[in-house]
Amino acid sequence: MPENTSLLAVPVLETSRLRLRGFRADDFDNWFAMSRSIDYHRYFTPEPMPAEEVWKLLLRSAGHWAVMGYGFWAVEEKASGRFVGGIGFLNLKRALDPPLGEAPEIGWVLDPAIHGLGYATEGVAAALAWGEQHFGPVRTVCIIHPDNVPSLKVAAKFGYREYARTTYHEQPIVLLERPGQPA
């Protein structure tokens, strides 16, 4: 991890349809509204998160950059400028068995209204390209609920393979890994 990570600005990544940028306070209302949908939260928690938890998630997403030198990007649809979710890397020091270790964990969560449009694939590709430049050829991991077939398909497109199954916060999860890619 580079020194003085608190001075790092969140890089902006652009794809043909998306802009991945740092989180802002004005993303909260859209993220909270999005999080109310069962199609958004069903693989994380049985009930929608209260506003306080969504706010903490936004702050965690923004703060991860300052502490770790990487984090989650807010995903914005370029054509409309609308906030549509988050994609990025994190290290939450999750209490899992087997543990994830220090491998960067990639994740994505997008507005159910745009599911099926290929935005997850487009955004994950951009994040992974950034990760390969930032981290070098290191192993990365992700965790996905076994019923979340669309996310499992996105992970498979990028070479993530299952290496274990366990539970996390009383939910079943699949642990996937992607070996370090040559530079």
N, CA, C and O of each residue as an XYZ file, in Angstrom:
732
protein
N       0.855     -1.175      0.000
C       0.000      0.000      0.000
C       0.900      1.237      0.000
O       1.839      1.318      0.793
N       0.626      2.184     -0.867
C       1.462      3.385     -0.912
C       1.290      4.223      0.345
O       0.222      4.236      0.958
N       2.374      4.935      0.725
C       2.266      5.847      1.855
C       1.388      7.025      1.473
O       1.165      7.283      0.291
N       0.894      7.735      2.467
C       0.060      8.926      2.251
C      -1.177      8.624      1.419
O      -1.596      9.453      0.610
N      -1.770      7.440      1.608
C      -2.945      7.105      0.814
C      -4.087      8.074      1.064
O      -4.967      8.207      0.214
N      -4.100      8.753      2.199
C      -5.184      9.689      2.472
C      -5.155     10.872      1.504
O      -6.140     11.602      1.391
N      -4.032     11.067      0.804
C      -3.921     12.171     -0.139
C      -4.326     11.759     -1.555
O      -4.368     12.599     -2.454
N      -4.624     10.476     -1.761
C      -4.960      9.992     -3.090
C      -6.372     10.414     -3.489
O      -7.314     10.296     -2.706
N      -6.498     10.898     -4.691
C      -7.824     11.189     -5.228
C      -8.374      9.893     -5.830
O      -7.607      9.054     -6.302
N      -9.674      9.731     -5.814
C     -10.287      8.559     -6.430
C     -10.187      8.734     -7.949
O     -10.686      9.717     -8.496
N      -9.548      7.788     -8.621
C      -9.444      7.917    -10.072
C     -10.822      7.771    -10.723
O     -11.687      7.060    -10.212
N     -11.009      8.434    -11.825
C     -12.254      8.315    -12.592
C     -11.978      7.367    -13.751
O     -11.024      7.557    -14.505
N     -12.817      6.349    -13.888
C     -12.713      5.401    -14.994
C     -13.915      5.595    -15.900
O     -15.033      5.797    -15.426
N     -13.685      5.533    -17.189
C     -14.795      5.679    -18.135
C     -14.830      4.497    -19.083
O     -13.796      4.021    -19.549
N     -16.031      4.037    -19.358
C     -16.271      3.013    -20.366
C     -17.174      3.663    -21.405
O     -17.448      4.861    -21.331
N     -17.626      2.894    -22.353
C     -18.484      3.496    -23.381
C     -19.787      4.042    -22.799
O     -20.317      5.035    -23.296
N     -20.314      3.390    -21.731
C     -21.600      3.812    -21.184
C     -21.564      4.247    -19.736
O     -22.551      4.779    -19.228
N     -20.438      4.030    -19.055
C     -20.380      4.265    -17.614
C     -19.228      5.175    -17.220
O     -18.203      5.256    -17.898
N     -19.434      5.859    -16.097
C     -18.358      6.615    -15.445
C     -18.273      6.072    -14.022
O     -19.263      6.070    -13.290
N     -17.094      5.615    -13.639
C     -16.842      5.159    -12.280
C     -16.065      6.276    -11.595
O     -14.982      6.656    -12.040
N     -16.619      6.791    -10.523
C     -16.067      7.982     -9.859
C     -16.194      7.814     -8.346
O     -16.818      6.868     -7.866
N     -15.607      8.727     -7.619
C     -15.731      8.706     -6.172
C     -17.158      8.986     -5.727
O     -17.928      9.644     -6.427
N     -17.494      8.475     -4.552
C     -18.827      8.719     -3.995
C     -18.956     10.148     -3.504
O     -17.990     10.768     -3.059
N     -20.173     10.650     -3.600
C     -20.512     11.990     -3.096
C     -21.730     11.856     -2.184
O     -22.490     10.892     -2.275
N     -21.896     12.836     -1.310
C     -23.043     12.825     -0.399
C     -24.358     12.795     -1.172
O     -25.331     12.201     -0.707
N     -24.404     13.430     -2.349
C     -25.666     13.453     -3.095
C     -26.002     12.118     -3.766
O     -27.044     12.006     -4.413
N     -25.146     11.109     -3.626
C     -25.477      9.757     -4.104
C     -26.407      9.043     -3.126
O     -27.047      8.054     -3.484
N     -26.481      9.539     -1.907
C     -27.232      8.829     -0.870
C     -28.691      8.582     -1.244
O     -29.152      7.444     -1.158
N     -29.426      9.604     -1.653
C     -30.856      9.429     -1.920
C     -31.100      8.359     -2.978
O     -31.992      7.523     -2.832
N     -30.298      8.390     -4.048
C     -30.469      7.384     -5.099
C     -30.100      5.993     -4.602
O     -30.781      5.018     -4.919
N     -29.013      5.897     -3.816
C     -28.599      4.586     -3.315
C     -29.638      4.043     -2.334
O     -29.956      2.853     -2.357
N     -30.162      4.908     -1.481
C     -31.177      4.466     -0.531
C     -32.428      3.990     -1.271
O     -32.975      2.939     -0.938
N     -32.887      4.746     -2.266
C     -34.065      4.344     -3.038
C     -33.815      3.007     -3.739
O     -34.679      2.129     -3.740
N     -32.645      2.861     -4.325
C     -32.285      1.632     -5.022
C     -32.278      0.451     -4.053
O     -32.714     -0.645     -4.405
N     -31.784      0.673     -2.834
C     -31.633     -0.403     -1.858
C     -32.968     -0.927     -1.330
O     -33.002     -1.975     -0.685
N     -34.052     -0.226     -1.586
C     -35.371     -0.651     -1.122
C     -35.900     -1.837     -1.922
O     -36.771     -2.564     -1.444
N     -35.389     -2.040     -3.128
C     -35.869     -3.107     -4.003
C     -35.404     -4.478     -3.514
O     -34.233     -4.657     -3.179
N     -36.315     -5.435     -3.475
C     -35.959     -6.807     -3.105
C     -34.891     -7.347     -4.061
O     -34.031     -8.124     -3.646
N     -34.936     -6.948     -5.324
C     -33.942     -7.410     -6.290
C     -32.560     -6.842     -6.007
O     -31.565     -7.373     -6.500
N     -32.481     -5.786     -5.230
C     -31.200     -5.224     -4.819
C     -30.644     -5.970     -3.605
O     -29.489     -6.395     -3.630
N     -31.428     -6.138     -2.559
C     -30.901     -6.609     -1.279
C     -31.054     -8.092     -1.014
O     -30.496     -8.583     -0.033
N     -31.786     -8.836     -1.841
C     -32.116    -10.224     -1.499
C     -30.916    -11.131     -1.296
O     -31.019    -12.118     -0.567
N     -29.781    -10.832     -1.916
C     -28.600    -11.685     -1.737
C     -27.698    -11.213     -0.605
O     -26.669    -11.833     -0.336
N     -28.072    -10.118      0.064
C     -27.283     -9.591      1.182
C     -27.996     -9.781      2.504
O     -27.405    -10.218      3.492
N     -29.275     -9.446      2.505
C     -30.023     -9.417      3.753
C     -31.508     -9.612      3.450
O     -31.986     -9.183      2.401
N     -32.233    -10.252      4.353
C     -33.659    -10.489      4.089
C     -34.499     -9.209      4.005
O     -35.511     -9.172      3.305
N     -34.079     -8.175      4.713
C     -34.836     -6.921      4.743
C     -33.990     -5.791      4.164
O     -32.762     -5.854      4.220
N     -34.621     -4.766      3.614
C     -33.854     -3.613      3.133
C     -33.069     -2.970      4.271
O     -33.502     -2.981      5.423
N     -31.922     -2.417      3.935
C     -31.116     -1.732      4.945
C     -31.795     -0.417      5.327
O     -32.347      0.268      4.466
N     -31.759     -0.061      6.613
C     -32.271      1.249      6.994
C     -31.357      2.348      6.444
O     -30.214      2.091      6.067
N     -31.872      3.552      6.406
C     -31.122      4.686      5.857
C     -29.753      4.818      6.508
O     -28.766      5.094      5.825
N     -29.684      4.625      7.810
C     -28.414      4.752      8.532
C     -27.356      3.791      7.979
O     -26.189      4.160      7.845
N     -27.768      2.554      7.659
C     -26.821      1.560      7.142
C     -26.376      1.898      5.722
O     -25.214      1.689      5.374
N     -27.275      2.412      4.909
C     -26.901      2.826      3.549
C     -25.918      3.995      3.629
O     -24.955      4.047      2.864
N     -26.152      4.917      4.537
C     -25.233      6.048      4.718
C     -23.851      5.543      5.149
O     -22.833      6.004      4.633
N     -23.816      4.588      6.100
C     -22.536      4.013      6.531
C     -21.831      3.321      5.364
O     -20.609      3.394      5.241
N     -22.596      2.656      4.519
C     -22.025      1.991      3.351
C     -21.410      3.011      2.399
O     -20.322      2.792      1.867
N     -22.099      4.111      2.187
C     -21.566      5.174      1.333
C     -20.270      5.730      1.933
O     -19.284      5.917      1.219
N     -20.274      5.992      3.235
C     -19.079      6.523      3.890
C     -17.935      5.514      3.857
O     -16.784      5.886      3.633
N     -18.247      4.248      4.077
C     -17.218      3.202      4.001
C     -16.632      3.132      2.607
O     -15.420      2.997      2.440
N     -17.493      3.226      1.607
C     -17.037      3.162      0.221
C     -16.104      4.321     -0.099
O     -15.079      4.133     -0.755
N     -16.451      5.502      0.356
C     -15.603      6.672      0.120
C     -14.323      6.599      0.946
O     -13.243      6.909      0.443
N     -14.433      6.194      2.204
C     -13.290      6.172      3.100
C     -12.272      5.094      2.811
O     -11.104      5.231      3.176
N     -12.689      4.036      2.168
C     -11.770      2.947      1.839
C     -10.588      3.467      1.020
O      -9.455      3.017      1.195
N     -10.862      4.413      0.132
C      -9.796      4.992     -0.699
C      -8.741      5.676      0.157
O      -7.544      5.524     -0.087
N      -9.179      6.421      1.149
C      -8.239      7.166      1.989
C      -7.360      6.240      2.821
O      -6.186      6.535      3.041
N      -7.913      5.128      3.282
C      -7.173      4.233      4.159
C      -6.374      3.188      3.380
O      -5.240      2.876      3.744
N      -6.955      2.651      2.318
C      -6.335      1.529      1.619
C      -5.696      1.893      0.275
O      -4.892      1.122     -0.251
N      -6.039      3.047     -0.283
C      -5.513      3.403     -1.604
C      -6.307      2.773     -2.735
O      -5.917      2.862     -3.899
N      -7.416      2.138     -2.395
C      -8.351      1.576     -3.364
C      -9.703      1.488     -2.694
O      -9.807      1.662     -1.479
N     -10.741      1.222     -3.466
C     -12.071      1.145     -2.883
C     -13.136      0.935     -3.935
O     -12.870      0.425     -5.024
N     -14.335      1.333     -3.593
C     -15.477      1.216     -4.495
C     -15.666      2.533     -5.231
O     -15.462      3.611     -4.674
N     -16.052      2.424     -6.469
C     -16.442      3.594     -7.250
C     -17.962      3.685     -7.280
O     -18.649      2.664     -7.297
N     -18.474      4.885     -7.288
C     -19.879      5.106     -7.611
C     -19.984      4.912     -9.120
O     -19.130      5.387     -9.870
N     -21.009      4.229     -9.558
C     -21.208      3.982    -10.992
C     -22.316      4.911    -11.472
O     -23.417      4.943    -10.922
N     -21.993      5.649    -12.493
C     -22.908      6.638    -13.063
C     -23.115      6.294    -14.540
O     -22.160      6.003    -15.259
N     -24.342      6.331    -14.969
C     -24.667      6.144    -16.378
C     -24.281      7.422    -17.117
O     -24.782      8.499    -16.795
N     -23.393      7.309    -18.108
C     -22.899      8.514    -18.777
C     -24.009      9.284    -19.491
O     -24.045     10.513    -19.428
N     -24.901      8.588    -20.156
C     -25.934      9.257    -20.947
C     -26.868     10.103    -20.087
O     -27.277     11.190    -20.493
N     -27.207      9.599    -18.891
C     -28.170     10.294    -18.040
C     -27.521     10.999    -16.844
O     -28.123     11.899    -16.259
N     -26.304     10.596    -16.479
C     -25.662     11.130    -15.275
C     -26.208     10.520    -13.995
O     -25.846     10.946    -12.898
N     -27.076      9.525    -14.128
C     -27.761      8.908    -12.977
C     -26.848      7.921    -12.252
O     -26.159      7.126    -12.892
N     -26.842      7.971    -10.914
C     -26.148      6.994    -10.079
C     -26.855      5.654    -10.235
O     -28.070      5.572    -10.058
N     -26.096      4.587    -10.568
C     -26.711      3.272    -10.772
C     -26.070      2.161     -9.947
O     -26.408      0.991    -10.126
N     -25.138      2.509     -9.036
C     -24.584      1.463     -8.184
C     -23.144      1.688     -7.811
O     -22.630      2.804     -7.877
N     -22.500      0.605     -7.418
C     -21.113      0.655     -6.992
C     -20.350     -0.567     -7.468
O     -20.888     -1.673     -7.515
N     -19.090     -0.354     -7.820
C     -18.182     -1.420     -8.247
C     -16.812     -1.072     -7.708
O     -16.411      0.092     -7.728
N     -16.092     -2.071     -7.227
C     -14.726     -1.794     -6.807
C     -14.112     -2.889     -5.977
O     -14.580     -4.027     -5.947
N     -13.042     -2.504     -5.300
C     -12.260     -3.419     -4.472
C     -12.361     -2.993     -3.013
O     -12.528     -1.812     -2.708
N     -12.258     -3.961     -2.125
C     -12.277     -3.656     -0.716
C     -11.529     -4.714      0.066
O     -11.202     -5.779     -0.459
N     -11.267     -4.419      1.300
C     -10.722     -5.371      2.251
C     -11.447     -5.092      3.565
O     -11.118     -4.150      4.286
N     -12.429     -5.922      3.857
C     -13.239     -5.724      5.059
C     -12.788     -6.590      6.229
O     -13.409     -6.580      7.292
N     -11.704     -7.339      6.028
C     -11.217     -8.241      7.077
C     -12.375     -9.107      7.580
O     -12.596     -9.253      8.782
N     -13.102     -9.670      6.621
C     -14.277    -10.484      6.930
C     -13.876    -11.710      7.758
O     -12.835    -12.321      7.516
N     -14.703    -12.054      8.719
C     -14.494    -13.255      9.532
C     -15.083    -14.439      8.774
O     -16.232    -14.821      8.996
N     -14.285    -15.013      7.881
C     -14.725    -16.136      7.055
C     -13.811    -17.331      7.276
O     -12.643    -17.180      7.632
N     -14.359    -18.517      7.060
C     -13.559    -19.731      7.073
C     -13.900    -20.508      5.814
O     -15.004    -21.041      5.697
N     -12.970    -20.580      4.869
C     -11.585    -20.113      4.934
C     -11.512    -18.591      4.778
O     -12.391    -17.978      4.173
N     -10.452    -17.991      5.330
C     -10.311    -16.531      5.247
C      -9.932    -16.071      3.835
O      -9.331    -16.819      3.064
N     -10.290    -14.842      3.519
C      -9.906    -14.264      2.231
C      -8.454    -13.803      2.239
O      -7.846    -13.643      1.180
N      -7.903    -13.591      3.413
C      -6.538    -13.090      3.513
C      -6.485    -11.636      3.077
O      -7.452    -10.893      3.237
N      -5.368    -11.246      2.535
C      -5.176     -9.858      2.116
C      -5.454     -9.642      0.637
O      -5.186     -8.560      0.113
N      -5.982    -10.642     -0.040
C      -6.300    -10.494     -1.464
C      -7.357     -9.412     -1.637
O      -8.335     -9.394     -0.890
N      -7.187     -8.500     -2.609
C      -8.248     -7.528     -2.875
C      -9.548     -8.263     -3.254
O      -9.545     -9.185     -4.069
N     -10.638     -7.830     -2.647
C     -11.954     -8.418     -2.923
C     -12.711     -7.482     -3.846
O     -12.930     -6.317     -3.515
N     -13.110     -7.989     -5.002
C     -13.895     -7.174     -5.928
C     -15.374     -7.433     -5.663
O     -15.765     -8.536     -5.281
N     -16.182     -6.410     -5.868
C     -17.621     -6.548     -5.703
C     -18.344     -5.570     -6.598
O     -17.769     -4.591     -7.075
N     -19.603     -5.847     -6.816
C     -20.433     -4.956     -7.622
C     -21.879     -5.110     -7.179
O     -22.326     -6.203     -6.832
N     -22.592     -4.010     -7.197
C     -24.017     -4.008     -6.900
C     -24.625     -2.866     -7.719
O     -24.219     -1.709     -7.607
N     -25.602     -3.225     -8.538
C     -26.188     -2.253     -9.457
C     -27.696     -2.200     -9.310
O     -28.336     -3.150     -8.857
N     -28.237     -1.073     -9.702
C     -29.673     -0.838     -9.651
C     -30.405     -1.931    -10.437
O     -30.090     -2.155    -11.605
N     -31.366     -2.610     -9.825
C     -32.106     -3.645    -10.538
C     -32.751     -3.141    -11.833
O     -32.999     -3.933    -12.742
N     -33.022     -1.854    -11.929
C     -33.635     -1.305    -13.149
C     -32.727     -1.426    -14.367
O     -33.202     -1.360    -15.501
N     -31.415     -1.605    -14.143
C     -30.502     -1.698    -15.287
C     -29.886     -3.100    -15.408
O     -28.972     -3.306    -16.207
N     -30.380     -4.056    -14.625
C     -29.887     -5.432    -14.758
C     -30.151     -5.942    -16.169
O     -31.169     -5.617    -16.781
N     -29.233     -6.733    -16.667
C     -29.395     -7.333    -17.992
C     -28.881     -6.480    -19.132
O     -28.954     -6.899    -20.288
N     -28.359     -5.289    -18.844
C     -27.868     -4.406    -19.901
C     -26.365     -4.543    -20.147
O     -25.818     -3.880    -21.029
N     -25.698     -5.398    -19.375
C     -24.263     -5.574    -19.533
C     -23.422     -4.558    -18.783
O     -22.205     -4.513    -18.965
N     -24.046     -3.740    -17.942
C     -23.301     -2.725    -17.207
C     -22.335     -3.364    -16.197
O     -21.227     -2.863    -16.007
N     -22.738     -4.452    -15.557
C     -21.841     -5.098    -14.590
C     -20.583     -5.574    -15.305
O     -19.475     -5.336    -14.824
N     -20.734     -6.232    -16.426
C     -19.571     -6.708    -17.185
C     -18.681     -5.545    -17.593
O     -17.458     -5.618    -17.464
N     -19.283     -4.488    -18.077
C     -18.536     -3.305    -18.527
C     -17.781     -2.651    -17.362
O     -16.608     -2.302    -17.495
N     -18.453     -2.490    -16.238
C     -17.830     -1.857    -15.080
C     -16.772     -2.730    -14.421
O     -15.724     -2.230    -14.010
N     -17.034     -4.028    -14.316
C     -16.054     -4.941    -13.725
C     -14.801     -4.994    -14.595
O     -13.690     -5.043    -14.068
N     -14.961     -4.987    -15.907
C     -13.794     -4.985    -16.802
C     -12.921     -3.756    -16.537
O     -11.696     -3.862    -16.478
N     -13.547     -2.605    -16.378
C     -12.789     -1.371    -16.118
C     -12.097     -1.441    -14.755
O     -10.936     -1.054    -14.628
N     -12.805     -1.931    -13.742
C     -12.220     -2.037    -12.406
C     -11.050     -3.016    -12.398
O     -10.014     -2.742    -11.791
N     -11.210     -4.151    -13.065
C     -10.121     -5.130    -13.102
C      -8.901     -4.591    -13.851
O      -7.766     -4.840    -13.443
N      -9.121     -3.862    -14.929
C      -7.993     -3.262    -15.651
C      -7.249     -2.296    -14.735
O      -6.019     -2.285    -14.713
N      -7.991     -1.482    -13.977
C      -7.362     -0.570    -13.021
C      -6.615     -1.373    -11.954
O      -5.485     -1.040    -11.596
N      -7.256     -2.438    -11.447
C      -6.652     -3.266    -10.410
C      -5.351     -3.903    -10.867
O      -4.393     -3.972    -10.098
N      -5.304     -4.363    -12.096
C      -4.076     -4.969    -12.604
C      -2.948     -3.952    -12.667
O      -1.792     -4.289    -12.410
N      -3.273     -2.714    -13.007
C      -2.249     -1.660    -13.014
C      -1.845     -1.280    -11.587
O      -0.664     -1.062    -11.314
N      -2.808     -1.202    -10.688
C      -2.558     -0.749     -9.315
C      -1.906     -1.826     -8.448
O      -0.921     -1.558     -7.759
N      -2.453     -3.041     -8.482
C      -1.984     -4.120     -7.613
C      -0.880     -4.952     -8.248
O      -0.096     -5.590     -7.545
N      -0.817     -4.946     -9.574
C       0.065     -5.866    -10.269
C      -0.653     -7.198    -10.440
O      -1.862     -7.289    -10.228
N       0.090     -8.223    -10.821
C      -0.543     -9.530    -11.080
C      -0.787    -10.327     -9.793
O      -0.086    -11.299     -9.515
N      -1.783     -9.907     -9.018
C      -2.080    -10.572     -7.749
C      -3.418    -11.306     -7.827
O      -4.263    -11.008     -8.672
N      -3.585    -12.253     -6.943
C      -4.848    -12.969     -6.798
C      -5.886    -11.989     -6.275
O      -5.601    -11.211     -5.364
N      -7.087    -12.017     -6.842
C      -8.219    -11.262     -6.326
C      -9.338    -12.255     -6.031
O      -9.359    -13.359     -6.574
N     -10.255    -11.856     -5.176
C     -11.325    -12.743     -4.732
C     -12.666    -12.020     -4.811
O     -12.719    -10.797     -4.942
N     -13.733    -12.784     -4.732
C     -15.063    -12.201     -4.564
C     -15.938    -13.218     -3.850
O     -15.667    -14.419     -3.874
N     -16.990    -12.721     -3.216
C     -17.964    -13.591     -2.563
C     -19.332    -13.287     -3.172
O     -19.708    -12.130     -3.359
N     -20.063    -14.358     -3.474
C     -21.361    -14.214     -4.135
C     -22.322    -15.245     -3.552
O     -21.945    -16.396     -3.330
N     -23.533    -14.841     -3.313
C     -24.581    -15.765     -2.862
C     -24.775    -16.821     -3.958
O     -24.804    -16.470     -5.137
N     -24.908    -18.108     -3.596
C     -25.028    -19.154     -4.618
C     -26.252    -19.033     -5.517
O     -26.254    -19.597     -6.612
N     -27.288    -18.321     -5.097
C     -28.477    -18.142     -5.938
C     -28.356    -16.952     -6.889
O     -29.218    -16.749     -7.744
N     -27.298    -16.173     -6.743
C     -27.122    -14.981     -7.575
C     -26.437    -15.378     -8.887
O     -25.271    -15.059     -9.123
N     -27.184    -16.070     -9.714
C     -26.649    -16.612    -10.969
C     -26.098    -15.524    -11.885
O     -25.032    -15.731    -12.465
N     -26.760    -14.375    -12.051
C     -26.178    -13.344    -12.921
C     -24.787    -12.889    -12.463
O     -23.893    -12.727    -13.293
N     -24.594    -12.681    -11.161
C     -23.276    -12.268    -10.676
C     -22.254    -13.387    -10.811
O     -21.088    -13.127    -11.108
N     -22.676    -14.627    -10.596
C     -21.758    -15.754    -10.800
C     -21.301    -15.824    -12.261
O     -20.150    -16.161    -12.538
N     -22.206    -15.506    -13.193
C     -21.841    -15.496    -14.612
C     -20.855    -14.371    -14.923
O     -19.916    -14.563    -15.696
N     -21.066    -13.203    -14.325
C     -20.124    -12.093    -14.529
C     -18.754    -12.504    -14.002
O     -17.745    -12.310    -14.681
N     -18.710    -13.063    -12.813
C     -17.431    -13.490    -12.237
C     -16.733    -14.497    -13.154
O     -15.529    -14.396    -13.388
N     -17.488    -15.465    -13.669
C     -16.899    -16.491    -14.545
C     -16.319    -15.875    -15.825
O     -15.295    -16.340    -16.327
N     -16.969    -14.830    -16.352
C     -16.459    -14.167    -17.564
C     -15.037    -13.653    -17.369
O     -14.262    -13.568    -18.321
N     -14.703    -13.311    -16.121
C     -13.395    -12.733    -15.835
C     -12.430    -13.730    -15.187
O     -11.400    -13.342    -14.636
N     -12.778    -15.014    -15.260
C     -11.864    -16.046    -14.787
C     -11.951    -16.373    -13.317
O     -11.073    -17.061    -12.795
N     -12.983    -15.903    -12.623
C     -13.144    -16.262    -11.213
C     -13.686    -17.678    -11.132
O     -14.623    -18.042    -11.842
N     -13.080    -18.473    -10.252
C     -13.472    -19.869    -10.063
C     -13.735    -20.124     -8.582
O     -13.043    -19.603     -7.707
N     -14.744    -20.933     -8.330
C     -15.095    -21.280     -6.952
C     -13.957    -22.054     -6.296
O     -13.366    -22.949     -6.899
N     -13.656    -21.686     -5.030
C     -12.686    -22.478     -4.276
C     -13.236    -22.921     -2.930
O     -12.626    -23.759     -2.266
N     -14.372    -22.379     -2.513
C     -14.977    -22.824     -1.250
C     -16.402    -22.287     -1.162
O     -16.794    -21.370     -1.883
N     -17.158    -22.892     -0.252
C     -18.488    -22.397      0.124
C     -18.528    -22.304      1.637
O     -17.964    -23.140      2.343
N     -19.201    -21.278      2.119
C     -19.298    -21.077      3.561
C     -20.529    -20.227      3.842
O     -21.365    -20.048      2.957
N     -20.654    -19.707      5.039
C     -21.724    -18.766      5.364
C     -21.101    -17.473      5.862
O     -20.003    -17.458      6.419
N     -21.828    -16.401      5.648
C     -21.408    -15.084      6.117
C     -22.663    -14.331      6.505
O     -23.571    -14.171      5.688
N     -22.724    -13.870      7.735
C     -23.926    -13.208      8.271
C     -25.162    -14.070      8.018
O     -26.204    -13.592      7.572
N     -25.005    -15.341      8.317
C     -26.083    -16.326      8.219
C     -26.600    -16.526      6.800
O     -27.698    -17.053      6.615
N     -25.842    -16.122      5.812
C     -26.194    -16.311      4.401
C     -25.169    -17.249      3.756
O     -23.975    -17.138      4.036
N     -25.615    -18.169      2.900
C     -24.636    -19.001      2.199
C     -23.884    -18.148      1.172
O     -24.475    -17.268      0.546
N     -22.591    -18.405      0.998
C     -21.828    -17.686     -0.023
C     -20.845    -18.630     -0.702
O     -20.399    -19.632     -0.142
N     -20.536    -18.260     -1.922
C     -19.516    -18.931     -2.706
C     -18.289    -18.030     -2.687
O     -18.397    -16.833     -2.950
N     -17.129    -18.591     -2.380
C     -15.872    -17.850     -2.448
C     -15.223    -18.180     -3.793
O     -15.053    -19.342     -4.160
N     -14.869    -17.118     -4.507
C     -14.257    -17.286     -5.829
C     -12.923    -16.575     -5.849
O     -12.715    -15.600     -5.126
N     -12.022    -17.065     -6.677
C     -10.715    -16.431     -6.809
C     -10.313    -16.376     -8.274
O     -10.747    -17.173     -9.105
N      -9.476    -15.408     -8.544
C      -8.904    -15.218     -9.881
C      -7.411    -15.096     -9.663
O      -6.948    -14.190     -8.970
N      -6.653    -16.015    -10.261
C      -5.205    -15.930    -10.047
C      -4.651    -14.631    -10.625
O      -5.269    -14.003    -11.485
N      -3.477    -14.242    -10.138
C      -2.829    -13.043    -10.666
C      -2.648    -13.146    -12.162
O      -2.228    -14.183    -12.674
N      -2.960    -12.088    -12.854
C      -2.856    -12.059    -14.312
C      -1.519    -11.451    -14.722
O      -1.062    -10.486    -14.109
N      -0.889    -12.011    -15.757
C       0.370    -11.422    -16.205
C       0.169     -9.974    -16.652
O      -0.856     -9.628    -17.239
N       1.155     -9.145    -16.368
C       1.062     -7.725    -16.703
C       1.111     -7.501    -18.199
O       1.044     -6.359    -18.655
